[in-house]
Amino acid sequence: MSTANLSLYLNDHLAGSVGARELLAHLQGIHRGDPWSEFFAEVDAEVGASQEKLRELMRRIGAAESSVRQTAAWLGEKLSRFKLGTGGGEEQAMSLFESLEALHLGTVGQSALWNALAEVARLIPAWTDVPFDQLAREARSLSDRLDVRRLELARRVLGPDEPIAPALDTVAVGAPAFEALPA
């Protein structure tokens, strides 16, 4: 059995974890001394443990780590700082929201990784003892915790300063009015 596709898949997820840990280190630095720093340190510890598990699985099947992919992830995180901004106030809140969203999406991918690997594990004797279901549950738990924080910020950073009046074409039950399409 060729492991080229599997190696590529594992390396893609390893690179994603490298980017996530870089982002988490950056966020811990920005939020040093406030409650976010502790939260990001906890997330980093969990992502780090998952990253080590992934490296262990790669070693078990002889898959080499791709320094090119890891460097690209590292560089991508650095470039994302331009998008995420470094200002204060509302710009910092929006940056935090988008960072939480990126981390949340990464953990959704991490759960998908463990689920996919669970499907192929029975074909890989070196992986028969790996608790993929538990790893997927842990990733979902982390994803949920990140999403709770993300949604707490959503109202503040995405919501208008004042409630928006309903549009004039809204019917009484709240559904938008529409015209029948021509036959």
C-alpha positions as CSV (number, residue, x, y, z in Angstrom):
1,M,0.0,0.0,0.0
2,S,1.4,3.4,-1.0
3,T,1.3,5.9,1.8
4,A,2.0,8.9,-0.4
5,N,-1.6,10.4,0.0
6,L,-1.7,9.6,3.7
7,S,1.7,11.3,4.2
8,L,0.5,14.3,2.3
9,Y,-2.7,14.5,4.3
10,L,-0.9,14.1,7.6
11,N,1.6,16.8,6.6
12,D,-1.2,19.2,5.7
13,H,-2.7,18.8,9.1
14,L,0.7,19.1,10.8
15,A,1.3,22.3,8.9
16,G,-2.1,23.6,10.0
17,S,-1.1,22.9,13.7
18,V,2.1,24.8,13.2
19,G,0.2,27.8,11.9
20,A,-2.3,27.5,14.8
21,R,0.4,27.4,17.4
22,E,2.1,30.4,15.9
23,L,-1.2,32.3,16.0
24,L,-1.7,31.2,19.6
25,A,1.8,32.4,20.6
26,H,1.0,35.7,19.0
27,L,-2.3,36.0,20.7
28,Q,-0.8,35.2,24.1
29,G,1.8,38.0,23.6
30,I,-0.9,40.5,22.7
31,H,-3.1,39.6,25.6
32,R,-0.4,39.1,28.2
33,G,-1.8,39.8,31.6
34,D,-5.5,39.5,30.7
35,P,-7.8,36.5,30.9
36,W,-7.4,35.8,27.2
37,S,-3.7,34.9,27.6
38,E,-4.5,32.0,30.0
39,F,-7.3,30.8,27.7
40,F,-4.9,30.8,24.7
41,A,-2.2,29.0,26.7
42,E,-4.7,26.2,27.5
43,V,-5.7,26.0,23.8
44,D,-2.0,25.9,22.8
45,A,-1.3,23.1,25.2
46,E,-4.2,21.0,23.6
47,V,-3.1,21.8,20.1
48,G,0.5,20.9,21.0
49,A,-0.6,17.6,22.4
50,S,-2.6,16.8,19.3
51,Q,0.4,17.9,17.2
52,E,2.7,15.5,19.0
53,K,0.2,12.7,18.5
54,L,0.1,13.4,14.8
55,R,4.0,13.4,14.7
56,E,3.9,10.0,16.5
57,L,1.5,8.6,13.9
58,M,3.7,9.8,11.1
59,R,6.8,8.2,12.7
60,R,4.9,4.9,13.1
61,I,4.4,4.7,9.3
62,G,7.7,6.2,8.3
63,A,6.2,9.4,6.9
64,A,8.7,12.3,6.8
65,E,7.7,15.8,8.0
66,S,7.5,18.3,5.2
67,S,9.6,21.3,6.2
68,V,8.2,23.1,3.1
69,R,4.6,22.8,4.3
70,Q,5.5,23.8,7.9
71,T,7.4,26.8,6.6
72,A,4.5,27.8,4.4
73,A,2.2,27.6,7.5
74,W,4.6,29.6,9.6
75,L,4.8,32.3,6.9
76,G,1.0,32.2,6.3
77,E,0.4,33.0,10.0
78,K,2.9,35.9,9.8
79,L,1.1,37.3,6.7
80,S,-2.3,36.8,8.3
81,R,-1.3,39.5,10.9
82,F,-1.8,42.1,8.2
83,K,-5.4,41.0,7.7
84,L,-6.0,40.5,11.4
85,G,-4.6,43.9,12.3
86,T,-2.7,45.1,15.3
87,G,-4.6,48.2,16.4
88,G,-6.5,48.7,19.5
89,G,-10.2,49.0,20.4
90,E,-12.7,47.7,17.9
91,E,-10.0,46.7,15.5
92,Q,-8.4,44.5,18.1
93,A,-11.8,43.0,19.0
94,M,-12.4,42.2,15.3
95,S,-8.9,40.7,15.1
96,L,-9.6,38.6,18.1
97,F,-12.9,37.4,16.7
98,E,-11.3,36.4,13.4
99,S,-8.5,34.7,15.2
100,L,-11.0,32.7,17.2
101,E,-12.8,31.8,14.1
102,A,-9.7,30.6,12.4
103,L,-8.8,28.5,15.4
104,H,-12.3,27.1,15.6
105,L,-12.2,26.1,11.9
106,G,-8.8,24.5,12.5
107,T,-10.2,22.3,15.3
108,V,-13.2,21.3,13.1
109,G,-10.6,20.1,10.6
110,Q,-8.7,18.4,13.4
111,S,-11.8,16.4,14.4
112,A,-12.3,15.5,10.7
113,L,-8.7,14.3,10.6
114,W,-9.1,11.9,13.5
115,N,-12.4,10.6,12.1
116,A,-10.8,10.0,8.7
117,L,-7.8,8.3,10.3
118,A,-10.1,6.1,12.3
119,E,-11.5,4.8,9.0
120,V,-8.1,3.7,7.7
121,A,-6.6,2.6,11.0
122,R,-7.7,-1.0,10.6
123,L,-5.6,-1.1,7.4
124,I,-2.5,0.1,9.3
125,P,-1.3,-2.3,12.0
126,A,0.9,0.3,13.6
127,W,-2.2,2.3,14.5
128,T,-4.5,-0.3,15.9
129,D,-4.0,0.9,19.5
130,V,-4.7,4.6,18.7
131,P,-7.9,6.0,20.3
132,F,-9.1,8.0,17.3
133,D,-12.6,8.4,18.7
134,Q,-11.3,9.9,21.9
135,L,-9.0,12.2,19.9
136,A,-12.0,13.3,17.8
137,R,-14.0,14.0,20.9
138,E,-11.2,16.1,22.4
139,A,-11.0,18.1,19.1
140,R,-14.7,18.7,19.2
141,S,-14.6,19.8,22.8
142,L,-11.8,22.3,22.0
143,S,-13.8,23.5,19.0
144,D,-16.9,24.0,21.1
145,R,-14.9,26.1,23.7
146,L,-13.4,28.2,21.0
147,D,-16.8,28.7,19.4
148,V,-18.4,29.9,22.7
149,R,-15.7,32.6,23.0
150,R,-16.1,33.5,19.3
151,L,-19.8,33.9,19.6
152,E,-19.5,36.0,22.7
153,L,-17.5,38.5,20.6
154,A,-19.8,38.2,17.5
155,R,-22.5,40.6,18.8
156,R,-20.0,43.2,19.8
157,V,-17.9,43.2,16.7
158,L,-20.5,42.3,14.1
159,G,-23.6,43.9,15.5
160,P,-24.7,47.4,14.7
161,D,-24.4,50.2,17.4
162,E,-28.2,50.4,17.4
163,P,-30.9,47.9,16.4
164,I,-31.7,48.0,12.7
165,A,-35.3,48.8,11.9
166,P,-37.1,46.1,10.0
167,A,-37.2,46.6,6.2
168,L,-40.4,48.0,4.8
169,D,-41.0,44.9,2.7
170,T,-41.1,42.6,5.7
171,V,-44.4,40.9,6.4
172,A,-45.9,40.8,9.9
173,V,-44.6,37.3,10.7
174,G,-41.0,38.4,10.0
175,A,-40.6,36.6,6.7
176,P,-39.5,38.8,3.8
177,A,-42.2,39.6,1.2
178,F,-41.6,38.3,-2.3
179,E,-43.2,38.6,-5.7
180,A,-44.2,35.6,-7.7
181,L,-41.9,34.8,-10.5
182,P,-43.2,35.3,-14.0
183,A,-44.5,32.0,-15.6
